[in-house]
Amino acid sequence: MEALVNLIPRSTDLWYFLVIDIVITISLLFTLRLISGKMASVSTSDELCAQDNFAFGVSVAGRMLALCIVLSAAAANADQTDYVAAALSVLLYGLVGLLLIKVGRILHDKIILHRLDKEALIKDRNTGIALVDSASSIATALIISSIMSWVKGTDANALFAIFSGFIVTQAILLSTTRIYERRFKDGNQSGSFQRSLTKGQMALAIQHSGHLLGTAIVVSAASNMLIYNPVGYVSNLTGWLIIGMAFNILLVLLVWVAKRLVLAGLNIAQEVYQQHNVGVASIEMALSVGVALIVRGLVI
């Protein structure tokens, strides 16, 4: 048997830590479900089952996946020699992640997509808006989880670094959205990016979701380029911002080249913006995420 399967030795305590992490995760996911309904002034059970509101389900699913991504980083960094310390660490980071995901959605509503009422549109079954909402939550979680893996411990310095990284996350997602808003305006003179999303243009939502996820993946690579300094409050913030923006610009250029080669002969703007071609938008999303994964893989 040993000749067929060579396992890395693991302590039997691993199963106890797994149970602790799963219990905390399920508890926080249930809390997230309740909060989602309260904030939207609806019953989650009614929206998901009685109303069959797919948009609401997509939005909540994105937030749940985002929370799990954050908790995975918390579990990886938890002290695996003390049950209580491990539980408190995962719970603390889980609550911080839950808070940042919620604050991130508020900032996304008020600053990034400030010209539309996202909650009302999701309640009105706008699946495209829900997809963008889900992608923004996951994008925030991807960067926050990389910062959680980058910092050391759960002290005040680590928490400050995480909150600083969250600010950087929102700044980069804002700049990314504004860049593609300008590109949309150049390729579609008859309408605005946010107004088109409110009309339920699924192709545009898929395309932009790919931009957000690709940006988050490539920005998370900054954790492998920067040295964590517990008291370097300014250097930690500026480091993530500068490296993150540099990687984001690199991603934009590489994706532009990839699209011109892979989708040669296609008028992408016309296909996505005017003809609402979900297939072309899906390919563009795959290129954004795929190129970002390659860039991130090179610096890990």
VOSEVO-763247 format. One record per residue (C-alpha): residue in one letter; x, y, z. Coordinates in steps of 0.2 Angstrom, whole numbers, m for minus. Last residue first. Layout:
BEGIN
<rec><rest>a</rest><xx>X</xx><yy>Y</yy><zz>Z</zz></rec>
...
END
This chain:
BEGIN
<rec><rest>i</rest><xx>21</xx><yy>162</yy><zz>m31</zz></rec>
<rec><rest>v</rest><xx>27</xx><yy>175</yy><zz>m44</zz></rec>
<rec><rest>l</rest><xx>24</xx><yy>165</yy><zz>m60</zz></rec>
<rec><rest>g</rest><xx>7</xx><yy>157</yy><zz>m54</zz></rec>
<rec><rest>r</rest><xx>0</xx><yy>174</yy><zz>m51</zz></rec>
<rec><rest>v</rest><xx>3</xx><yy>179</yy><zz>m69</zz></rec>
<rec><rest>i</rest><xx>m4</xx><yy>163</yy><zz>m75</zz></rec>
<rec><rest>l</rest><xx>m19</xx><yy>164</yy><zz>m64</zz></rec>
<rec><rest>a</rest><xx>m22</xx><yy>182</yy><zz>m71</zz></rec>
<rec><rest>v</rest><xx>m21</xx><yy>176</yy><zz>m89</zz></rec>
<rec><rest>g</rest><xx>m34</xx><yy>163</yy><zz>m85</zz></rec>
<rec><rest>v</rest><xx>m46</xx><yy>175</yy><zz>m76</zz></rec>
<rec><rest>s</rest><xx>m46</xx><yy>188</yy><zz>m90</zz></rec>
<rec><rest>l</rest><xx>m46</xx><yy>175</yy><zz>m104</zz></rec>
<rec><rest>a</rest><xx>m60</xx><yy>165</yy><zz>m96</zz></rec>
<rec><rest>m</rest><xx>m71</xx><yy>181</yy><zz>m95</zz></rec>
<rec><rest>e</rest><xx>m67</xx><yy>185</yy><zz>m113</zz></rec>
<rec><rest>i</rest><xx>m73</xx><yy>168</yy><zz>m118</zz></rec>
<rec><rest>s</rest><xx>m89</xx><yy>170</yy><zz>m107</zz></rec>
<rec><rest>a</rest><xx>m92</xx><yy>187</yy><zz>m116</zz></rec>
<rec><rest>v</rest><xx>m90</xx><yy>179</yy><zz>m133</zz></rec>
<rec><rest>g</rest><xx>m103</xx><yy>166</yy><zz>m128</zz></rec>
<rec><rest>v</rest><xx>m115</xx><yy>178</yy><zz>m120</zz></rec>
<rec><rest>n</rest><xx>m117</xx><yy>189</yy><zz>m136</zz></rec>
<rec><rest>h</rest><xx>m127</xx><yy>204</yy><zz>m131</zz></rec>
<rec><rest>q</rest><xx>m128</xx><yy>210</yy><zz>m149</zz></rec>
<rec><rest>q</rest><xx>m124</xx><yy>228</yy><zz>m145</zz></rec>
<rec><rest>y</rest><xx>m111</xx><yy>228</yy><zz>m130</zz></rec>
<rec><rest>v</rest><xx>m105</xx><yy>210</yy><zz>m131</zz></rec>
<rec><rest>e</rest><xx>m104</xx><yy>207</yy><zz>m150</zz></rec>
<rec><rest>q</rest><xx>m101</xx><yy>225</yy><zz>m155</zz></rec>
<rec><rest>a</rest><xx>m87</xx><yy>228</yy><zz>m143</zz></rec>
<rec><rest>i</rest><xx>m79</xx><yy>211</yy><zz>m147</zz></rec>
<rec><rest>n</rest><xx>m78</xx><yy>214</yy><zz>m166</zz></rec>
<rec><rest>l</rest><xx>m72</xx><yy>197</yy><zz>m170</zz></rec>
<rec><rest>g</rest><xx>m59</xx><yy>193</yy><zz>m183</zz></rec>
<rec><rest>a</rest><xx>m46</xx><yy>188</yy><zz>m170</zz></rec>
<rec><rest>l</rest><xx>m54</xx><yy>182</yy><zz>m154</zz></rec>
<rec><rest>v</rest><xx>m38</xx><yy>172</yy><zz>m148</zz></rec>
<rec><rest>l</rest><xx>m25</xx><yy>184</yy><zz>m155</zz></rec>
<rec><rest>r</rest><xx>m34</xx><yy>201</yy><zz>m151</zz></rec>
<rec><rest>k</rest><xx>m41</xx><yy>194</yy><zz>m135</zz></rec>
<rec><rest>a</rest><xx>m24</xx><yy>188</yy><zz>m129</zz></rec>
<rec><rest>v</rest><xx>m16</xx><yy>205</yy><zz>m133</zz></rec>
<rec><rest>w</rest><xx>m29</xx><yy>215</yy><zz>m123</zz></rec>
<rec><rest>v</rest><xx>m28</xx><yy>202</yy><zz>m109</zz></rec>
<rec><rest>l</rest><xx>m10</xx><yy>205</yy><zz>m107</zz></rec>
<rec><rest>l</rest><xx>m12</xx><yy>224</yy><zz>m107</zz></rec>
<rec><rest>v</rest><xx>m26</xx><yy>224</yy><zz>m94</zz></rec>
<rec><rest>l</rest><xx>m16</xx><yy>211</yy><zz>m83</zz></rec>
<rec><rest>l</rest><xx>0</xx><yy>222</yy><zz>m83</zz></rec>
<rec><rest>i</rest><xx>m11</xx><yy>237</yy><zz>m78</zz></rec>
<rec><rest>n</rest><xx>m18</xx><yy>226</yy><zz>m64</zz></rec>
<rec><rest>f</rest><xx>m1</xx><yy>220</yy><zz>m59</zz></rec>
<rec><rest>a</rest><xx>6</xx><yy>238</yy><zz>m57</zz></rec>
<rec><rest>m</rest><xx>m10</xx><yy>243</yy><zz>m48</zz></rec>
<rec><rest>g</rest><xx>m7</xx><yy>229</yy><zz>m35</zz></rec>
<rec><rest>i</rest><xx>11</xx><yy>233</yy><zz>m33</zz></rec>
<rec><rest>i</rest><xx>8</xx><yy>251</yy><zz>m30</zz></rec>
<rec><rest>l</rest><xx>m7</xx><yy>249</yy><zz>m19</zz></rec>
<rec><rest>w</rest><xx>0</xx><yy>234</yy><zz>m9</zz></rec>
<rec><rest>g</rest><xx>16</xx><yy>243</yy><zz>m6</zz></rec>
<rec><rest>t</rest><xx>8</xx><yy>259</yy><zz>m2</zz></rec>
<rec><rest>l</rest><xx>m3</xx><yy>251</yy><zz>12</zz></rec>
<rec><rest>n</rest><xx>11</xx><yy>240</yy><zz>19</zz></rec>
<rec><rest>s</rest><xx>24</xx><yy>255</yy><zz>18</zz></rec>
<rec><rest>v</rest><xx>12</xx><yy>266</yy><zz>28</zz></rec>
<rec><rest>y</rest><xx>8</xx><yy>254</yy><zz>42</zz></rec>
<rec><rest>g</rest><xx>26</xx><yy>247</yy><zz>44</zz></rec>
<rec><rest>v</rest><xx>23</xx><yy>242</yy><zz>61</zz></rec>
<rec><rest>p</rest><xx>20</xx><yy>223</yy><zz>58</zz></rec>
<rec><rest>n</rest><xx>32</xx><yy>223</yy><zz>42</zz></rec>
<rec><rest>y</rest><xx>26</xx><yy>210</yy><zz>30</zz></rec>
<rec><rest>i</rest><xx>39</xx><yy>209</yy><zz>15</zz></rec>
<rec><rest>l</rest><xx>30</xx><yy>211</yy><zz>m2</zz></rec>
<rec><rest>m</rest><xx>31</xx><yy>202</yy><zz>m18</zz></rec>
<rec><rest>n</rest><xx>22</xx><yy>186</yy><zz>m14</zz></rec>
<rec><rest>s</rest><xx>8</xx><yy>195</yy><zz>m6</zz></rec>
<rec><rest>a</rest><xx>7</xx><yy>205</yy><zz>m22</zz></rec>
<rec><rest>a</rest><xx>0</xx><yy>190</yy><zz>m31</zz></rec>
<rec><rest>s</rest><xx>m17</xx><yy>194</yy><zz>m23</zz></rec>
<rec><rest>v</rest><xx>m18</xx><yy>209</yy><zz>m36</zz></rec>
<rec><rest>v</rest><xx>m18</xx><yy>196</yy><zz>m50</zz></rec>
<rec><rest>i</rest><xx>m32</xx><yy>186</yy><zz>m43</zz></rec>
<rec><rest>a</rest><xx>m42</xx><yy>201</yy><zz>m39</zz></rec>
<rec><rest>t</rest><xx>m40</xx><yy>209</yy><zz>m56</zz></rec>
<rec><rest>g</rest><xx>m45</xx><yy>193</yy><zz>m64</zz></rec>
<rec><rest>l</rest><xx>m61</xx><yy>192</yy><zz>m54</zz></rec>
<rec><rest>l</rest><xx>m66</xx><yy>210</yy><zz>m57</zz></rec>
<rec><rest>h</rest><xx>m63</xx><yy>209</yy><zz>m76</zz></rec>
<rec><rest>g</rest><xx>m72</xx><yy>192</yy><zz>m77</zz></rec>
<rec><rest>s</rest><xx>m87</xx><yy>199</yy><zz>m68</zz></rec>
<rec><rest>h</rest><xx>m86</xx><yy>213</yy><zz>m81</zz></rec>
<rec><rest>q</rest><xx>m88</xx><yy>201</yy><zz>m96</zz></rec>
<rec><rest>i</rest><xx>m101</xx><yy>191</yy><zz>m87</zz></rec>
<rec><rest>a</rest><xx>m112</xx><yy>207</yy><zz>m83</zz></rec>
<rec><rest>l</rest><xx>m110</xx><yy>214</yy><zz>m101</zz></rec>
<rec><rest>a</rest><xx>m116</xx><yy>197</yy><zz>m108</zz></rec>
<rec><rest>m</rest><xx>m130</xx><yy>197</yy><zz>m96</zz></rec>
<rec><rest>q</rest><xx>m137</xx><yy>214</yy><zz>m101</zz></rec>
<rec><rest>g</rest><xx>m151</xx><yy>215</yy><zz>m87</zz></rec>
<rec><rest>k</rest><xx>m157</xx><yy>233</yy><zz>m91</zz></rec>
<rec><rest>t</rest><xx>m148</xx><yy>239</yy><zz>m75</zz></rec>
<rec><rest>l</rest><xx>m132</xx><yy>233</yy><zz>m82</zz></rec>
<rec><rest>s</rest><xx>m134</xx><yy>245</yy><zz>m98</zz></rec>
<rec><rest>r</rest><xx>m137</xx><yy>260</yy><zz>m86</zz></rec>
<rec><rest>q</rest><xx>m121</xx><yy>256</yy><zz>m77</zz></rec>
<rec><rest>f</rest><xx>m111</xx><yy>255</yy><zz>m93</zz></rec>
<rec><rest>s</rest><xx>m118</xx><yy>271</yy><zz>m102</zz></rec>
<rec><rest>g</rest><xx>m128</xx><yy>271</yy><zz>m118</zz></rec>
<rec><rest>s</rest><xx>m128</xx><yy>276</yy><zz>m136</zz></rec>
<rec><rest>q</rest><xx>m109</xx><yy>279</yy><zz>m139</zz></rec>
<rec><rest>n</rest><xx>m105</xx><yy>260</yy><zz>m137</zz></rec>
<rec><rest>g</rest><xx>m87</xx><yy>256</yy><zz>m140</zz></rec>
<rec><rest>d</rest><xx>m79</xx><yy>272</yy><zz>m133</zz></rec>
<rec><rest>k</rest><xx>m92</xx><yy>272</yy><zz>m118</zz></rec>
<rec><rest>f</rest><xx>m89</xx><yy>254</yy><zz>m114</zz></rec>
<rec><rest>r</rest><xx>m70</xx><yy>258</yy><zz>m114</zz></rec>
<rec><rest>r</rest><xx>m73</xx><yy>272</yy><zz>m102</zz></rec>
<rec><rest>e</rest><xx>m84</xx><yy>261</yy><zz>m91</zz></rec>
<rec><rest>y</rest><xx>m70</xx><yy>248</yy><zz>m92</zz></rec>
<rec><rest>i</rest><xx>m57</xx><yy>259</yy><zz>m85</zz></rec>
<rec><rest>r</rest><xx>m69</xx><yy>266</yy><zz>m71</zz></rec>
<rec><rest>t</rest><xx>m73</xx><yy>248</yy><zz>m66</zz></rec>
<rec><rest>t</rest><xx>m54</xx><yy>244</yy><zz>m64</zz></rec>
<rec><rest>s</rest><xx>m51</xx><yy>260</yy><zz>m55</zz></rec>
<rec><rest>l</rest><xx>m65</xx><yy>256</yy><zz>m42</zz></rec>
<rec><rest>l</rest><xx>m59</xx><yy>238</yy><zz>m40</zz></rec>
<rec><rest>i</rest><xx>m41</xx><yy>245</yy><zz>m37</zz></rec>
<rec><rest>a</rest><xx>m47</xx><yy>257</yy><zz>m24</zz></rec>
<rec><rest>q</rest><xx>m59</xx><yy>244</yy><zz>m16</zz></rec>
<rec><rest>t</rest><xx>m45</xx><yy>232</yy><zz>m14</zz></rec>
<rec><rest>v</rest><xx>m33</xx><yy>245</yy><zz>m7</zz></rec>
<rec><rest>i</rest><xx>m45</xx><yy>250</yy><zz>7</zz></rec>
<rec><rest>f</rest><xx>m46</xx><yy>231</yy><zz>11</zz></rec>
<rec><rest>g</rest><xx>m28</xx><yy>230</yy><zz>12</zz></rec>
<rec><rest>s</rest><xx>m27</xx><yy>243</yy><zz>25</zz></rec>
<rec><rest>f</rest><xx>m41</xx><yy>234</yy><zz>34</zz></rec>
<rec><rest>i</rest><xx>m30</xx><yy>218</yy><zz>34</zz></rec>
<rec><rest>a</rest><xx>m14</xx><yy>228</yy><zz>39</zz></rec>
<rec><rest>f</rest><xx>m23</xx><yy>235</yy><zz>54</zz></rec>
<rec><rest>l</rest><xx>m29</xx><yy>218</yy><zz>59</zz></rec>
<rec><rest>a</rest><xx>m11</xx><yy>211</yy><zz>58</zz></rec>
<rec><rest>n</rest><xx>m5</xx><yy>226</yy><zz>68</zz></rec>
<rec><rest>a</rest><xx>m19</xx><yy>224</yy><zz>81</zz></rec>
<rec><rest>d</rest><xx>m14</xx><yy>206</yy><zz>84</zz></rec>
<rec><rest>t</rest><xx>m20</xx><yy>190</yy><zz>75</zz></rec>
<rec><rest>g</rest><xx>m4</xx><yy>182</yy><zz>70</zz></rec>
<rec><rest>k</rest><xx>8</xx><yy>185</yy><zz>55</zz></rec>
<rec><rest>v</rest><xx>1</xx><yy>194</yy><zz>39</zz></rec>
<rec><rest>w</rest><xx>3</xx><yy>187</yy><zz>22</zz></rec>
<rec><rest>s</rest><xx>m10</xx><yy>174</yy><zz>23</zz></rec>
<rec><rest>m</rest><xx>m23</xx><yy>186</yy><zz>29</zz></rec>
<rec><rest>i</rest><xx>m18</xx><yy>198</yy><zz>15</zz></rec>
<rec><rest>s</rest><xx>m21</xx><yy>184</yy><zz>2</zz></rec>
<rec><rest>s</rest><xx>m38</xx><yy>181</yy><zz>10</zz></rec>
<rec><rest>i</rest><xx>m42</xx><yy>199</yy><zz>9</zz></rec>
<rec><rest>i</rest><xx>m37</xx><yy>199</yy><zz>m10</zz></rec>
<rec><rest>l</rest><xx>m48</xx><yy>184</yy><zz>m14</zz></rec>
<rec><rest>a</rest><xx>m62</xx><yy>190</yy><zz>m3</zz></rec>
<rec><rest>t</rest><xx>m64</xx><yy>207</yy><zz>m12</zz></rec>
<rec><rest>a</rest><xx>m65</xx><yy>198</yy><zz>m29</zz></rec>
<rec><rest>i</rest><xx>m78</xx><yy>186</yy><zz>m22</zz></rec>
<rec><rest>s</rest><xx>m89</xx><yy>200</yy><zz>m16</zz></rec>
<rec><rest>s</rest><xx>m86</xx><yy>209</yy><zz>m33</zz></rec>
<rec><rest>a</rest><xx>m91</xx><yy>194</yy><zz>m42</zz></rec>
<rec><rest>s</rest><xx>m107</xx><yy>191</yy><zz>m33</zz></rec>
<rec><rest>d</rest><xx>m112</xx><yy>209</yy><zz>m35</zz></rec>
<rec><rest>v</rest><xx>m108</xx><yy>207</yy><zz>m54</zz></rec>
<rec><rest>l</rest><xx>m118</xx><yy>191</yy><zz>m55</zz></rec>
<rec><rest>a</rest><xx>m133</xx><yy>199</yy><zz>m45</zz></rec>
<rec><rest>i</rest><xx>m133</xx><yy>214</yy><zz>m57</zz></rec>
<rec><rest>g</rest><xx>m134</xx><yy>202</yy><zz>m72</zz></rec>
<rec><rest>t</rest><xx>m148</xx><yy>192</yy><zz>m63</zz></rec>
<rec><rest>n</rest><xx>m160</xx><yy>207</yy><zz>m62</zz></rec>
<rec><rest>r</rest><xx>m174</xx><yy>198</yy><zz>m52</zz></rec>
<rec><rest>d</rest><xx>m182</xx><yy>214</yy><zz>m45</zz></rec>
<rec><rest>k</rest><xx>m175</xx><yy>210</yy><zz>m28</zz></rec>
<rec><rest>i</rest><xx>m158</xx><yy>211</yy><zz>m37</zz></rec>
<rec><rest>l</rest><xx>m163</xx><yy>228</yy><zz>m45</zz></rec>
<rec><rest>a</rest><xx>m168</xx><yy>235</yy><zz>m28</zz></rec>
<rec><rest>e</rest><xx>m153</xx><yy>229</yy><zz>m19</zz></rec>
<rec><rest>k</rest><xx>m142</xx><yy>236</yy><zz>m33</zz></rec>
<rec><rest>d</rest><xx>m149</xx><yy>253</yy><zz>m34</zz></rec>
<rec><rest>l</rest><xx>m140</xx><yy>261</yy><zz>m49</zz></rec>
<rec><rest>r</rest><xx>m129</xx><yy>276</yy><zz>m52</zz></rec>
<rec><rest>h</rest><xx>m116</xx><yy>273</yy><zz>m38</zz></rec>
<rec><rest>l</rest><xx>m109</xx><yy>257</yy><zz>m46</zz></rec>
<rec><rest>i</rest><xx>m91</xx><yy>260</yy><zz>m38</zz></rec>
<rec><rest>i</rest><xx>m95</xx><yy>273</yy><zz>m25</zz></rec>
<rec><rest>k</rest><xx>m112</xx><yy>269</yy><zz>m16</zz></rec>
<rec><rest>d</rest><xx>m116</xx><yy>252</yy><zz>m21</zz></rec>
<rec><rest>h</rest><xx>m98</xx><yy>245</yy><zz>m21</zz></rec>
<rec><rest>l</rest><xx>m95</xx><yy>254</yy><zz>m5</zz></rec>
<rec><rest>i</rest><xx>m110</xx><yy>245</yy><zz>3</zz></rec>
<rec><rest>r</rest><xx>m104</xx><yy>228</yy><zz>m5</zz></rec>
<rec><rest>g</rest><xx>m87</xx><yy>231</yy><zz>2</zz></rec>
<rec><rest>v</rest><xx>m94</xx><yy>235</yy><zz>20</zz></rec>
<rec><rest>k</rest><xx>m103</xx><yy>218</yy><zz>19</zz></rec>
<rec><rest>i</rest><xx>m88</xx><yy>209</yy><zz>13</zz></rec>
<rec><rest>l</rest><xx>m77</xx><yy>218</yy><zz>26</zz></rec>
<rec><rest>l</rest><xx>m89</xx><yy>213</yy><zz>41</zz></rec>
<rec><rest>l</rest><xx>m90</xx><yy>195</yy><zz>36</zz></rec>
<rec><rest>g</rest><xx>m71</xx><yy>194</yy><zz>34</zz></rec>
<rec><rest>v</rest><xx>m68</xx><yy>202</yy><zz>51</zz></rec>
<rec><rest>l</rest><xx>m81</xx><yy>190</yy><zz>58</zz></rec>
<rec><rest>g</rest><xx>m72</xx><yy>175</yy><zz>50</zz></rec>
<rec><rest>y</rest><xx>m55</xx><yy>182</yy><zz>55</zz></rec>
<rec><rest>l</rest><xx>m60</xx><yy>182</yy><zz>73</zz></rec>
<rec><rest>l</rest><xx>m69</xx><yy>165</yy><zz>72</zz></rec>
<rec><rest>v</rest><xx>m54</xx><yy>157</yy><zz>64</zz></rec>
<rec><rest>s</rest><xx>m42</xx><yy>164</yy><zz>77</zz></rec>
<rec><rest>l</rest><xx>m54</xx><yy>160</yy><zz>92</zz></rec>
<rec><rest>a</rest><xx>m56</xx><yy>142</yy><zz>86</zz></rec>
<rec><rest>a</rest><xx>m37</xx><yy>140</yy><zz>84</zz></rec>
<rec><rest>a</rest><xx>m33</xx><yy>148</yy><zz>100</zz></rec>
<rec><rest>v</rest><xx>m46</xx><yy>137</yy><zz>109</zz></rec>
<rec><rest>y</rest><xx>m39</xx><yy>121</yy><zz>100</zz></rec>
<rec><rest>d</rest><xx>m21</xx><yy>124</yy><zz>104</zz></rec>
<rec><rest>t</rest><xx>m7</xx><yy>116</yy><zz>93</zz></rec>
<rec><rest>q</rest><xx>m14</xx><yy>120</yy><zz>76</zz></rec>
<rec><rest>d</rest><xx>m12</xx><yy>139</yy><zz>78</zz></rec>
<rec><rest>a</rest><xx>m23</xx><yy>146</yy><zz>64</zz></rec>
<rec><rest>n</rest><xx>m15</xx><yy>152</yy><zz>48</zz></rec>
<rec><rest>a</rest><xx>m23</xx><yy>139</yy><zz>36</zz></rec>
<rec><rest>a</rest><xx>m40</xx><yy>141</yy><zz>45</zz></rec>
<rec><rest>a</rest><xx>m40</xx><yy>160</yy><zz>42</zz></rec>
<rec><rest>a</rest><xx>m35</xx><yy>158</yy><zz>24</zz></rec>
<rec><rest>s</rest><xx>m49</xx><yy>146</yy><zz>21</zz></rec>
<rec><rest>l</rest><xx>m61</xx><yy>157</yy><zz>31</zz></rec>
<rec><rest>v</rest><xx>m58</xx><yy>171</yy><zz>19</zz></rec>
<rec><rest>i</rest><xx>m62</xx><yy>160</yy><zz>4</zz></rec>
<rec><rest>c</rest><xx>m78</xx><yy>153</yy><zz>13</zz></rec>
<rec><rest>l</rest><xx>m84</xx><yy>171</yy><zz>16</zz></rec>
<rec><rest>a</rest><xx>m82</xx><yy>175</yy><zz>m2</zz></rec>
<rec><rest>l</rest><xx>m92</xx><yy>159</yy><zz>m7</zz></rec>
<rec><rest>m</rest><xx>m106</xx><yy>164</yy><zz>5</zz></rec>
<rec><rest>r</rest><xx>m106</xx><yy>181</yy><zz>m3</zz></rec>
<rec><rest>g</rest><xx>m107</xx><yy>174</yy><zz>m20</zz></rec>
<rec><rest>a</rest><xx>m121</xx><yy>162</yy><zz>m15</zz></rec>
<rec><rest>v</rest><xx>m131</xx><yy>177</yy><zz>m8</zz></rec>
<rec><rest>s</rest><xx>m130</xx><yy>186</yy><zz>m24</zz></rec>
<rec><rest>v</rest><xx>m134</xx><yy>171</yy><zz>m35</zz></rec>
<rec><rest>g</rest><xx>m149</xx><yy>167</yy><zz>m24</zz></rec>
<rec><rest>f</rest><xx>m156</xx><yy>184</yy><zz>m25</zz></rec>
<rec><rest>a</rest><xx>m154</xx><yy>184</yy><zz>m44</zz></rec>
<rec><rest>f</rest><xx>m163</xx><yy>167</yy><zz>m45</zz></rec>
<rec><rest>n</rest><xx>m178</xx><yy>174</yy><zz>m36</zz></rec>
<rec><rest>d</rest><xx>m189</xx><yy>158</yy><zz>m35</zz></rec>
<rec><rest>q</rest><xx>m203</xx><yy>169</yy><zz>m26</zz></rec>
<rec><rest>a</rest><xx>m208</xx><yy>155</yy><zz>m14</zz></rec>
<rec><rest>c</rest><xx>m191</xx><yy>146</yy><zz>m13</zz></rec>
<rec><rest>l</rest><xx>m177</xx><yy>158</yy><zz>m14</zz></rec>
<rec><rest>e</rest><xx>m186</xx><yy>175</yy><zz>m10</zz></rec>
<rec><rest>d</rest><xx>m197</xx><yy>167</yy><zz>3</zz></rec>
<rec><rest>s</rest><xx>m183</xx><yy>158</yy><zz>12</zz></rec>
<rec><rest>t</rest><xx>m172</xx><yy>173</yy><zz>12</zz></rec>
<rec><rest>s</rest><xx>m186</xx><yy>184</yy><zz>19</zz></rec>
<rec><rest>v</rest><xx>m185</xx><yy>201</yy><zz>13</zz></rec>
<rec><rest>s</rest><xx>m179</xx><yy>218</yy><zz>20</zz></rec>
<rec><rest>a</rest><xx>m163</xx><yy>218</yy><zz>9</zz></rec>
<rec><rest>m</rest><xx>m152</xx><yy>220</yy><zz>25</zz></rec>
<rec><rest>k</rest><xx>m162</xx><yy>208</yy><zz>35</zz></rec>
<rec><rest>g</rest><xx>m162</xx><yy>194</yy><zz>21</zz></rec>
<rec><rest>s</rest><xx>m143</xx><yy>195</yy><zz>19</zz></rec>
<rec><rest>i</rest><xx>m140</xx><yy>196</yy><zz>37</zz></rec>
<rec><rest>l</rest><xx>m149</xx><yy>180</yy><zz>40</zz></rec>
<rec><rest>r</rest><xx>m140</xx><yy>171</yy><zz>26</zz></rec>
<rec><rest>l</rest><xx>m123</xx><yy>178</yy><zz>33</zz></rec>
<rec><rest>t</rest><xx>m127</xx><yy>171</yy><zz>50</zz></rec>
<rec><rest>f</rest><xx>m130</xx><yy>154</yy><zz>43</zz></rec>
<rec><rest>l</rest><xx>m114</xx><yy>155</yy><zz>34</zz></rec>
<rec><rest>l</rest><xx>m105</xx><yy>161</yy><zz>50</zz></rec>
<rec><rest>s</rest><xx>m112</xx><yy>145</yy><zz>59</zz></rec>
<rec><rest>i</rest><xx>m107</xx><yy>134</yy><zz>45</zz></rec>
<rec><rest>t</rest><xx>m90</xx><yy>141</yy><zz>45</zz></rec>
<rec><rest>i</rest><xx>m88</xx><yy>140</yy><zz>64</zz></rec>
<rec><rest>v</rest><xx>m93</xx><yy>122</yy><zz>64</zz></rec>
<rec><rest>i</rest><xx>m82</xx><yy>117</yy><zz>49</zz></rec>
<rec><rest>d</rest><xx>m67</xx><yy>125</yy><zz>57</zz></rec>
<rec><rest>i</rest><xx>m69</xx><yy>116</yy><zz>74</zz></rec>
<rec><rest>v</rest><xx>m72</xx><yy>100</yy><zz>65</zz></rec>
<rec><rest>l</rest><xx>m57</xx><yy>102</yy><zz>55</zz></rec>
<rec><rest>f</rest><xx>m46</xx><yy>106</yy><zz>70</zz></rec>
<rec><rest>y</rest><xx>m52</xx><yy>90</yy><zz>78</zz></rec>
<rec><rest>w</rest><xx>m48</xx><yy>80</yy><zz>62</zz></rec>
<rec><rest>l</rest><xx>m30</xx><yy>88</yy><zz>62</zz></rec>
<rec><rest>d</rest><xx>m27</xx><yy>82</yy><zz>80</zz></rec>
<rec><rest>t</rest><xx>m22</xx><yy>65</yy><zz>72</zz></rec>
<rec><rest>s</rest><xx>m6</xx><yy>73</yy><zz>67</zz></rec>
<rec><rest>r</rest><xx>m2</xx><yy>72</yy><zz>48</zz></rec>
<rec><rest>p</rest><xx>12</xx><yy>62</yy><zz>40</zz></rec>
<rec><rest>i</rest><xx>13</xx><yy>66</yy><zz>21</zz></rec>
<rec><rest>l</rest><xx>6</xx><yy>52</yy><zz>12</zz></rec>
<rec><rest>n</rest><xx>14</xx><yy>40</yy><zz>m1</zz></rec>
<rec><rest>v</rest><xx>1</xx><yy>30</yy><zz>m9</zz></rec>
<rec><rest>l</rest><xx>5</xx><yy>15</yy><zz>m21</zz></rec>
<rec><rest>a</rest><xx>21</xx><yy>9</yy><zz>m13</zz></rec>
<rec><rest>e</rest><xx>14</xx><yy>12</yy><zz>4</zz></rec>
<rec><rest>m</rest><xx>0</xx><yy>0</yy><zz>0</zz></rec>
END
